[in-house]
Amino acid sequence: GAYALKISGAAGYVGLRGGAVRAPLILSPISGAIADFVDRRTFLVTMQSLQLVGAFVLAAVALDETPSQGVIFAIVLAIGITNAMAGPGMSAISPSLVPKEDLPGAVSLFSFQMNMSRVVGPIIGTTLYEAFDKPAAVFALNGLTYLFAIAGLLIANYPRRVTQRSDLSWGQRLASGFRIAWADPVLRRVLIILWTLSLLSLNFISFMPAHAEDSLGIAKKRSAYGLLYALFGFGAAAGAMSVGSIFADRDKARLVRPALGAFAVFLSVFALLRSAAPAYPVVCALGFVYFVALTS
């Protein structure tokens, strides 16, 4: 996001970049159906490998002082597509990795490690960006991290194929997923809330570089911006972990409702702030309530 703002100077391009990352998630139902028919290990390793390649291509293009914004957008879109294709397969193998009684904790832990990367990542990225003034170094380091994901998929023991056979075709199975989701009122409500939250409310993550620079006076390439994003990630990680620990025995519905209300309040406050100092505790609290709601 900070790099997109640097090469374009436009919040609109930052939004396009965020869309390139998240819009491909519409492919998730299709990739979920694919994951039920193919060897999951081969499929997931292939998707991670393609993301690795995409990260290094992005690093190579970023070596140019004036890269094509269209090319950058296309690369990010390609990485977003492979990430969207891998997501349902990753979710499908999760229940087989731990005993059923440990699954809520495992989901929280998965959320925690994903968000801890948002704490550690900006610190490393900002340090490299400041030291070398080369975003390519950040993108190349990101490419190397996919090797850990690939190694984990190769080492872990999980079912590589669906054991239950079905007479339904690929298309029928895809359609049945939508029918089941719509027929269950609780499932339908959860999916609608997640969809509208993602579509309308989570754009603030993509626009954080622009908001930090334009409204809070925090330069996008300085440690102060890295700290802002890291505090958001720290709050999110704490929120995710609390669901599987402090709030483990709580009714999740009773967690979601106040967390969504608090999210609305903190997001509004964050949007209205015009100085940096109060933004740090507010964005940390925003991350916390956001992931309490999402993980629940």
C-alpha positions as a Markdown table, in Angstrom:
| # | Residue | x | y | z |
|---|---|---|---|---|
| 1 | Gly | 0.0 | 0.0 | 0.0 |
| 2 | Ala | 2.8 | 2.5 | 0.9 |
| 3 | Tyr | 4.6 | 1.6 | -2.4 |
| 4 | Ala | 1.4 | 2.1 | -4.4 |
| 5 | Leu | 1.0 | 5.5 | -2.9 |
| 6 | Lys | 4.6 | 6.3 | -3.6 |
| 7 | Ile | 4.5 | 5.5 | -7.4 |
| 8 | Ser | 1.1 | 7.0 | -8.0 |
| 9 | Gly | 0.5 | 9.7 | -5.4 |
| 10 | Ala | -3.2 | 8.8 | -5.6 |
| 11 | Ala | -5.4 | 7.2 | -3.0 |
| 12 | Gly | -7.5 | 5.8 | -5.9 |
| 13 | Tyr | -4.6 | 3.7 | -7.0 |
| 14 | Val | -4.1 | 2.5 | -3.5 |
| 15 | Gly | -7.7 | 1.4 | -3.5 |
| 16 | Leu | -7.2 | -0.4 | -6.8 |
| 17 | Arg | -4.2 | -2.2 | -5.4 |
| 18 | Gly | -6.3 | -3.3 | -2.4 |
| 19 | Gly | -9.0 | -4.5 | -4.8 |
| 20 | Ala | -6.5 | -6.5 | -6.7 |
| 21 | Val | -5.6 | -8.3 | -3.4 |
| 22 | Arg | -9.2 | -8.9 | -2.2 |
| 23 | Ala | -11.5 | -9.0 | -5.3 |
| 24 | Pro | -10.2 | -12.5 | -6.4 |
| 25 | Leu | -11.7 | -13.9 | -3.1 |
| 26 | Ile | -15.0 | -14.2 | -5.1 |
| 27 | Leu | -13.3 | -17.3 | -6.6 |
| 28 | Ser | -13.2 | -19.0 | -3.2 |
| 29 | Pro | -16.3 | -21.1 | -3.8 |
| 30 | Ile | -14.9 | -22.4 | -7.1 |
| 31 | Ser | -11.5 | -23.2 | -5.6 |
| 32 | Gly | -13.2 | -24.9 | -2.6 |
| 33 | Ala | -15.0 | -27.2 | -5.1 |
| 34 | Ile | -11.7 | -27.8 | -6.9 |
| 35 | Ala | -10.0 | -28.7 | -3.6 |
| 36 | Asp | -12.5 | -31.5 | -3.1 |
| 37 | Phe | -11.5 | -33.2 | -6.4 |
| 38 | Val | -7.7 | -32.9 | -6.6 |
| 39 | Asp | -4.7 | -33.9 | -4.5 |
| 40 | Arg | -4.8 | -31.1 | -1.9 |
| 41 | Arg | -1.0 | -31.2 | -1.2 |
| 42 | Thr | -0.1 | -30.8 | -4.8 |
| 43 | Phe | -2.8 | -28.1 | -5.3 |
| 44 | Leu | -1.7 | -26.1 | -2.2 |
| 45 | Val | 2.0 | -26.3 | -2.9 |
| 46 | Thr | 1.4 | -25.2 | -6.5 |
| 47 | Met | -0.6 | -22.2 | -5.3 |
| 48 | Gln | 2.1 | -21.2 | -2.8 |
| 49 | Ser | 4.8 | -21.6 | -5.4 |
| 50 | Leu | 3.0 | -19.4 | -7.8 |
| 51 | Gln | 2.7 | -16.7 | -5.1 |
| 52 | Leu | 6.5 | -17.1 | -4.5 |
| 53 | Val | 7.1 | -16.5 | -8.2 |
| 54 | Gly | 4.7 | -13.5 | -8.2 |
| 55 | Ala | 6.6 | -11.9 | -5.2 |
| 56 | Phe | 9.9 | -12.2 | -7.0 |
| 57 | Val | 8.5 | -10.8 | -10.2 |
| 58 | Leu | 7.1 | -7.9 | -8.2 |
| 59 | Ala | 10.5 | -7.3 | -6.7 |
| 60 | Ala | 12.1 | -7.3 | -10.2 |
| 61 | Val | 9.6 | -4.8 | -11.5 |
| 62 | Ala | 10.1 | -2.6 | -8.4 |
| 63 | Leu | 13.8 | -2.2 | -9.3 |
| 64 | Asp | 12.7 | 0.3 | -12.0 |
| 65 | Glu | 12.4 | 3.8 | -10.6 |
| 66 | Thr | 9.3 | 4.5 | -12.6 |
| 67 | Pro | 7.5 | 1.1 | -13.0 |
| 68 | Ser | 4.3 | 0.7 | -14.9 |
| 69 | Gln | 1.3 | 1.1 | -12.6 |
| 70 | Gly | -0.6 | -1.3 | -14.8 |
| 71 | Val | 2.0 | -4.0 | -14.6 |
| 72 | Ile | 2.2 | -3.6 | -10.8 |
| 73 | Phe | -1.6 | -4.0 | -10.6 |
| 74 | Ala | -1.5 | -7.1 | -12.8 |
| 75 | Ile | 1.1 | -8.8 | -10.7 |
| 76 | Val | -0.7 | -8.0 | -7.4 |
| 77 | Leu | -4.0 | -9.3 | -9.0 |
| 78 | Ala | -2.2 | -12.6 | -10.1 |
| 79 | Ile | -0.9 | -13.0 | -6.5 |
| 80 | Gly | -4.4 | -12.3 | -5.2 |
| 81 | Ile | -5.9 | -14.9 | -7.4 |
| 82 | Thr | -3.5 | -17.6 | -6.3 |
| 83 | Asn | -4.1 | -16.6 | -2.7 |
| 84 | Ala | -7.9 | -16.8 | -3.1 |
| 85 | Met | -7.5 | -20.2 | -4.8 |
| 86 | Ala | -5.4 | -21.6 | -1.9 |
| 87 | Gly | -7.6 | -20.3 | 1.0 |
| 88 | Pro | -10.4 | -22.9 | 1.0 |
| 89 | Gly | -8.0 | -25.8 | 0.6 |
| 90 | Met | -6.0 | -24.5 | 3.6 |
| 91 | Ser | -9.3 | -24.2 | 5.6 |
| 92 | Ala | -10.3 | -27.7 | 4.6 |
| 93 | Ile | -7.2 | -29.4 | 6.0 |
| 94 | Ser | -7.3 | -27.4 | 9.3 |
| 95 | Pro | -9.8 | -29.7 | 11.1 |
| 96 | Ser | -7.6 | -32.8 | 10.3 |
| 97 | Leu | -4.5 | -31.3 | 11.9 |
| 98 | Val | -5.8 | -31.2 | 15.5 |
| 99 | Pro | -8.3 | -33.1 | 17.7 |
| 100 | Lys | -11.9 | -31.7 | 17.5 |
| 101 | Glu | -11.9 | -30.4 | 21.0 |
| 102 | Asp | -8.8 | -28.2 | 20.2 |
| 103 | Leu | -10.2 | -26.8 | 17.0 |
| 104 | Pro | -11.4 | -23.4 | 18.4 |
| 105 | Gly | -8.0 | -22.8 | 19.9 |
| 106 | Ala | -6.4 | -23.9 | 16.6 |
| 107 | Val | -8.6 | -21.4 | 14.6 |
| 108 | Ser | -7.5 | -18.6 | 17.1 |
| 109 | Leu | -3.9 | -19.6 | 16.8 |
| 110 | Phe | -4.1 | -19.6 | 13.0 |
| 111 | Ser | -5.6 | -16.1 | 13.2 |
| 112 | Phe | -3.0 | -15.1 | 15.7 |
| 113 | Gln | 0.0 | -16.1 | 13.5 |
| 114 | Met | -1.5 | -14.4 | 10.5 |
| 115 | Asn | -1.9 | -11.2 | 12.4 |
| 116 | Met | 1.5 | -11.4 | 14.2 |
| 117 | Ser | 2.9 | -11.2 | 10.7 |
| 118 | Arg | 1.3 | -7.8 | 10.5 |
| 119 | Val | 3.2 | -6.8 | 13.6 |
| 120 | Val | 6.6 | -8.1 | 12.6 |
| 121 | Gly | 6.2 | -7.5 | 8.9 |
| 122 | Pro | 5.8 | -3.7 | 9.0 |
| 123 | Ile | 8.8 | -3.4 | 11.4 |
| 124 | Ile | 11.1 | -5.4 | 9.0 |
| 125 | Gly | 9.6 | -3.8 | 5.9 |
| 126 | Thr | 9.9 | -0.2 | 7.2 |
| 127 | Thr | 13.5 | -0.8 | 8.4 |
| 128 | Leu | 14.5 | -2.2 | 5.0 |
| 129 | Tyr | 12.6 | 0.5 | 3.1 |
| 130 | Glu | 14.2 | 3.3 | 5.2 |
| 131 | Ala | 17.7 | 1.8 | 5.0 |
| 132 | Phe | 17.9 | 1.0 | 1.3 |
| 133 | Asp | 15.1 | 3.1 | -0.2 |
| 134 | Lys | 14.3 | 0.0 | -2.3 |
| 135 | Pro | 10.9 | -1.6 | -2.0 |
| 136 | Ala | 12.3 | -4.5 | -4.1 |
| 137 | Ala | 14.2 | -5.7 | -1.1 |
| 138 | Val | 10.9 | -5.9 | 0.9 |
| 139 | Phe | 9.2 | -7.8 | -1.9 |
| 140 | Ala | 12.1 | -10.2 | -2.3 |
| 141 | Leu | 12.1 | -11.0 | 1.4 |
| 142 | Asn | 8.4 | -11.6 | 1.2 |
| 143 | Gly | 9.0 | -14.1 | -1.6 |
| 144 | Leu | 11.4 | -16.1 | 0.5 |
| 145 | Thr | 8.8 | -16.5 | 3.3 |
| 146 | Tyr | 6.7 | -18.7 | 1.0 |
| 147 | Leu | 9.4 | -21.4 | 1.3 |
| 148 | Phe | 8.3 | -21.9 | 4.9 |
| 149 | Ala | 4.6 | -22.3 | 3.8 |
| 150 | Ile | 5.7 | -24.9 | 1.2 |
| 151 | Ala | 7.8 | -26.8 | 3.6 |
| 152 | Gly | 4.9 | -26.9 | 6.1 |
| 153 | Leu | 2.6 | -28.3 | 3.5 |
| 154 | Leu | 5.1 | -31.0 | 2.5 |
| 155 | Ile | 5.9 | -32.0 | 6.1 |
| 156 | Ala | 2.4 | -31.9 | 7.7 |
| 157 | Asn | 0.3 | -35.1 | 7.8 |
| 158 | Tyr | -3.3 | -34.5 | 6.5 |
| 159 | Pro | -5.7 | -36.2 | 4.1 |
| 160 | Arg | -4.7 | -35.3 | 0.6 |
| 161 | Arg | -8.1 | -36.3 | -0.9 |
| 162 | Val | -11.7 | -36.3 | 0.2 |
| 163 | Thr | -12.5 | -39.7 | 1.6 |
| 164 | Gln | -16.3 | -39.3 | 1.0 |
| 165 | Arg | -17.3 | -40.0 | -2.6 |
| 166 | Ser | -20.2 | -38.1 | -4.1 |
| 167 | Asp | -22.3 | -38.7 | -7.2 |
| 168 | Leu | -22.7 | -35.0 | -7.6 |
| 169 | Ser | -20.8 | -33.3 | -10.4 |
| 170 | Trp | -18.4 | -30.4 | -9.8 |
| 171 | Gly | -21.0 | -27.9 | -10.7 |
| 172 | Gln | -23.7 | -29.6 | -8.7 |
| 173 | Arg | -21.5 | -29.7 | -5.6 |
| 174 | Leu | -20.7 | -26.0 | -6.0 |
| 175 | Ala | -24.4 | -25.1 | -6.3 |
| 176 | Ser | -25.2 | -27.3 | -3.3 |
| 177 | Gly | -22.9 | -25.3 | -1.1 |
| 178 | Phe | -24.9 | -22.1 | -1.9 |
| 179 | Arg | -28.2 | -24.0 | -1.2 |
| 180 | Ile | -27.0 | -25.3 | 2.1 |
| 181 | Ala | -25.7 | -21.9 | 3.2 |
| 182 | Trp | -29.0 | -20.1 | 2.2 |
| 183 | Ala | -31.2 | -22.7 | 3.8 |
| 184 | Asp | -29.5 | -22.4 | 7.3 |
| 185 | Pro | -30.6 | -19.1 | 8.8 |
| 186 | Val | -27.6 | -18.8 | 11.1 |
| 187 | Leu | -25.1 | -19.7 | 8.5 |
| 188 | Arg | -26.8 | -17.3 | 6.0 |
| 189 | Arg | -26.7 | -14.5 | 8.5 |
| 190 | Val | -23.0 | -15.1 | 9.3 |
| 191 | Leu | -22.0 | -15.1 | 5.7 |
| 192 | Ile | -24.0 | -12.0 | 4.9 |
| 193 | Ile | -22.4 | -10.1 | 7.8 |
| 194 | Leu | -18.9 | -11.2 | 6.8 |
| 195 | Trp | -19.6 | -10.3 | 3.2 |
| 196 | Thr | -20.9 | -6.8 | 3.9 |
| 197 | Leu | -18.2 | -6.2 | 6.5 |
| 198 | Ser | -15.5 | -7.1 | 4.0 |
| 199 | Leu | -17.1 | -5.1 | 1.2 |
| 200 | Leu | -17.9 | -1.9 | 3.1 |
| 201 | Ser | -15.8 | -1.7 | 6.3 |
| 202 | Leu | -12.5 | -3.4 | 5.8 |
| 203 | Asn | -11.3 | -1.0 | 3.1 |
| 204 | Phe | -9.6 | 1.0 | 5.8 |
| 205 | Ile | -6.8 | -1.5 | 5.8 |
| 206 | Ser | -6.0 | -0.8 | 2.1 |
| 207 | Phe | -6.3 | 3.0 | 2.6 |
| 208 | Met | -4.2 | 3.2 | 5.8 |
| 209 | Pro | -1.1 | 4.5 | 4.0 |
| 210 | Ala | -3.2 | 7.3 | 2.4 |
| 211 | His | -5.0 | 8.1 | 5.7 |
| 212 | Ala | -1.8 | 8.1 | 7.7 |
| 213 | Glu | -0.1 | 10.6 | 5.3 |
| 214 | Asp | -3.0 | 12.8 | 4.4 |
| 215 | Ser | -4.9 | 13.0 | 7.7 |
| 216 | Leu | -2.5 | 12.0 | 10.4 |
| 217 | Gly | 0.7 | 13.5 | 9.1 |
| 218 | Ile | 2.6 | 10.2 | 9.2 |
| 219 | Ala | 4.9 | 9.7 | 6.2 |
| 220 | Lys | 4.3 | 6.3 | 4.5 |
| 221 | Lys | 8.0 | 5.3 | 4.5 |
| 222 | Arg | 8.9 | 6.1 | 8.0 |
| 223 | Ser | 9.1 | 4.0 | 11.2 |
| 224 | Ala | 6.1 | 5.9 | 12.6 |
| 225 | Tyr | 3.9 | 4.4 | 9.8 |
| 226 | Gly | 5.4 | 0.9 | 10.5 |
| 227 | Leu | 4.5 | 1.4 | 14.2 |
| 228 | Leu | 0.9 | 2.4 | 13.3 |
| 229 | Tyr | 0.3 | -0.7 | 11.2 |
| 230 | Ala | 2.2 | -2.9 | 13.7 |
| 231 | Leu | -0.1 | -1.7 | 16.5 |
| 232 | Phe | -3.1 | -2.5 | 14.4 |
| 233 | Gly | -1.7 | -6.0 | 13.9 |
| 234 | Phe | -0.8 | -6.4 | 17.6 |
| 235 | Gly | -4.4 | -5.5 | 18.5 |
| 236 | Ala | -5.8 | -7.9 | 15.9 |
| 237 | Ala | -3.5 | -10.7 | 17.2 |
| 238 | Ala | -4.5 | -10.1 | 20.8 |
| 239 | Gly | -8.2 | -10.2 | 19.7 |
| 240 | Ala | -7.8 | -13.4 | 17.8 |
| 241 | Met | -6.0 | -15.1 | 20.7 |
| 242 | Ser | -8.4 | -13.9 | 23.3 |
| 243 | Val | -11.3 | -15.7 | 21.6 |
| 244 | Gly | -9.6 | -19.1 | 22.1 |
| 245 | Ser | -8.3 | -18.3 | 25.6 |
| 246 | Ile | -9.9 | -15.6 | 27.8 |
| 247 | Phe | -13.3 | -15.9 | 26.0 |
| 248 | Ala | -13.1 | -19.6 | 25.2 |
| 249 | Asp | -16.1 | -20.5 | 27.3 |
| 250 | Arg | -18.2 | -17.5 | 26.2 |
| 251 | Asp | -21.1 | -17.8 | 23.8 |
| 252 | Lys | -19.6 | -16.6 | 20.5 |
| 253 | Ala | -22.8 | -14.8 | 19.4 |
| 254 | Arg | -22.6 | -12.7 | 22.6 |
| 255 | Leu | -19.0 | -11.8 | 21.6 |
| 256 | Val | -19.8 | -10.9 | 18.0 |
| 257 | Arg | -22.5 | -8.3 | 18.7 |
| 258 | Pro | -20.6 | -6.0 | 21.1 |
| 259 | Ala | -17.4 | -6.5 | 19.1 |
| 260 | Leu | -19.1 | -5.3 | 15.9 |
| 261 | Gly | -20.6 | -2.3 | 17.7 |
| 262 | Ala | -17.2 | -1.4 | 19.2 |
| 263 | Phe | -15.6 | -1.9 | 15.8 |
| 264 | Ala | -18.0 | 0.7 | 14.3 |
| 265 | Val | -17.2 | 3.2 | 17.1 |
| 266 | Phe | -13.4 | 2.8 | 16.9 |
| 267 | Leu | -13.4 | 2.9 | 13.0 |
| 268 | Ser | -15.4 | 6.2 | 13.1 |
| 269 | Val | -13.0 | 7.7 | 15.7 |
| 270 | Phe | -10.0 | 6.6 | 13.6 |
| 271 | Ala | -11.5 | 8.1 | 10.5 |
| 272 | Leu | -12.0 | 11.5 | 12.2 |
| 273 | Leu | -8.6 | 11.8 | 13.9 |
| 274 | Arg | -6.3 | 14.5 | 12.5 |
| 275 | Ser | -3.2 | 14.0 | 14.7 |
| 276 | Ala | -0.9 | 11.0 | 15.1 |
| 277 | Ala | -0.6 | 10.6 | 18.9 |
| 278 | Pro | -4.2 | 9.4 | 19.6 |
| 279 | Ala | -4.2 | 7.3 | 16.4 |
| 280 | Tyr | -1.8 | 4.7 | 17.9 |
| 281 | Pro | -4.0 | 3.5 | 20.8 |
| 282 | Val | -7.2 | 3.8 | 18.7 |
| 283 | Val | -5.9 | 1.7 | 15.9 |
| 284 | Cys | -4.7 | -1.0 | 18.4 |
| 285 | Ala | -8.2 | -1.1 | 19.9 |
| 286 | Leu | -9.7 | -1.2 | 16.4 |
| 287 | Gly | -7.6 | -4.2 | 15.5 |
| 288 | Phe | -8.6 | -6.0 | 18.8 |
| 289 | Val | -12.4 | -5.6 | 18.3 |
| 290 | Tyr | -12.2 | -6.3 | 14.6 |
| 291 | Phe | -10.6 | -9.7 | 15.2 |
| 292 | Val | -12.7 | -10.6 | 18.2 |
| 293 | Ala | -15.7 | -10.3 | 15.9 |
| 294 | Leu | -14.0 | -12.0 | 12.9 |
| 295 | Thr | -12.6 | -15.0 | 14.8 |
| 296 | Ser | -15.8 | -15.5 | 16.8 |
